[in-house]
């Protein structure tokens, strides 16, 4: 699906606006990190694969320190009275 776009000045940098259909085909969007290279005179952009569960450790540490992980202890559970231990 050939498309064209123009380079645009953005502050002290230059931006390339990528049409949405190409982003969808690439599986990329705003914030996606790309590996850029030149192959046979063409700019090639490949999404940088993020490891599965990337960031989970930091998120778990944050939950552990903000106290929200204990909220479930105060929730009454329906049917508890029917349980025998």
Secondary structure, DSSP 4 states (H G I P E B T S, - for coil): ------EEEETTEEEEPPPHHHHHHHT--TT--EEEEEETTEEEEEEPPPPTTTTHHHHHHHHHHHSGGGGGGGSPPTTGGG---
